[in-house]
Amino acid sequence: MSEVKELFSITQQMVHKFRRSNHSDREELIKVFENFVENRDRLMKDIDPPYTDEEKQLGQEIIKLDEELKVLVIKYLGSIQQDISVMSKKKLSNKKYINPYASLYGIDGSYIDKRN
């Protein structure tokens, strides 16, 4: 199989994985994506001109799939960042619930009279 066909195939598989992904298999999807990037880099280095008409058409399809993959990855990373934000807010809320007076400073119980 030529490098262009293989690149098209793995890009297509990656797009399908991101389309079907849910939040329960994040770690697995990230590992698969890292592997995809490594394979893609290797294949991109091995692709040399001249290109056949079929390879040119597959190249155009790869570009379209790549754009779609970028959008899916950005959306997926956004959902991860949103979950991290929610978790940090929950953590802060729990700390405030446990010790509501921790944010107040100067609670030493003293009173200064200024009438002199």
TORVEX-698909 format. One line per field, with one value per residue (C-alpha): y, x, z; residue in three letters. Coordinates in steps of 0.25 Angstrom, whole numbers, padded with zeros to 4 digits. Each point is the difference from the previous one (the first is absolute). Last residue first. Layout:
# residues N
Y = [Y:...]
X = [X:...]
Z = [Z:...]
type = [ALA:...]
# end
This chain:
# residues 116
Y = [0237:-0005:-0010:-0013:-0012:-0013:-0014:-0013:-0005:-0002:0008:-0008:-0005:-0011:-0011:0004:-0010:-0012:-0013:0007:0009:-0012:-0008:0012:0001:-0014:0001:0012:-0008:-0012:0009:0006:-0013:-0005:0013:-0003:-0014:0005:0010:-0011:-0008:0012:0004:-0015:-0001:0013:-0004:-0014:0007:0008:-0012:-0007:0011:0000:-0016:0001:0010:-0010:-0012:0008:0003:-0015:-0005:0010:-0006:0008:0004:0002:-0006:-0005:-0006:0012:0001:-0015:0002:0012:-0007:-0012:0009:0008:-0013:-0005:0012:-0001:-0014:0004:0012:-0010:-0010:0011:0006:-0013:0004:0014:-0006:-0002:-0004:0013:0000:-0015:0003:0011:-0008:-0012:0010:0006:-0015:-0003:0013:-0002:-0014:0004:0011:-0009:-0010:-0014]
X = [-0029:-0013:0005:-0003:0006:-0008:0007:-0007:0012:-0008:0009:-0003:-0013:0002:0001:-0014:-0008:0009:-0007:-0009:0010:0009:-0011:-0003:0015:0000:-0013:0005:0013:-0008:-0009:0012:0007:-0013:0000:0014:-0003:-0013:0009:0010:-0011:-0005:0014:0003:-0013:0003:0014:-0006:-0009:0011:0009:-0012:0000:0015:0000:-0011:0008:0012:-0008:-0003:0015:0003:-0010:0006:0013:0010:0015:0003:0005:-0008:0009:0001:-0015:-0001:0009:-0007:-0014:0005:0005:-0013:-0009:0008:-0003:-0015:-0001:0006:-0010:-0011:0003:0001:-0013:-0008:-0012:-0002:-0006:0007:-0008:0004:0014:0002:-0006:0009:0012:-0004:-0001:0014:0005:-0005:0004:0014:0001:-0005:0010:0011:-0003:-0005]
Z = [0290:-0006:-0010:0008:-0007:0002:0000:-0004:-0008:-0013:-0009:-0012:-0006:-0011:0010:0007:-0008:0004:-0005:-0010:-0005:-0003:-0007:-0009:-0004:-0004:-0007:-0008:-0003:-0005:-0009:-0006:-0003:-0007:-0008:-0004:-0004:-0008:-0007:-0004:-0006:-0008:-0005:-0004:-0008:-0007:-0003:-0005:-0010:-0006:-0001:-0007:-0010:-0002:-0001:-0011:-0008:0001:-0004:-0013:-0002:0003:-0010:-0011:0003:0008:-0003:0011:0013:0012:0011:0009:0000:0004:0012:0005:-0002:0008:0011:0000:0000:0012:0007:-0004:0005:0013:0001:-0003:0010:0011:-0004:0000:0009:-0006:-0013:-0014:-0012:-0008:0005:-0004:-0014:-0002:0004:-0009:-0012:0003:0001:-0013:-0007:0005:-0005:-0014:0000:0005:-0011:0003]
type = [ASN:ARG:LYS:ASP:ILE:TYR:SER:GLY:ASP:ILE:GLY:TYR:LEU:SER:ALA:TYR:PRO:ASN:ILE:TYR:LYS:LYS:ASN:SER:LEU:LYS:LYS:LYS:SER:MET:VAL:SER:ILE:ASP:GLN:GLN:ILE:SER:GLY:LEU:TYR:LYS:ILE:VAL:LEU:VAL:LYS:LEU:GLU:GLU:ASP:LEU:LYS:ILE:ILE:GLU:GLN:GLY:LEU:GLN:LYS:GLU:GLU:ASP:THR:TYR:PRO:PRO:ASP:ILE:ASP:LYS:MET:LEU:ARG:ASP:ARG:ASN:GLU:VAL:PHE:ASN:GLU:PHE:VAL:LYS:ILE:LEU:GLU:GLU:ARG:ASP:SER:HIS:ASN:SER:ARG:ARG:PHE:LYS:HIS:VAL:MET:GLN:GLN:THR:ILE:SER:PHE:LEU:GLU:LYS:VAL:GLU:SER:MET]
# end
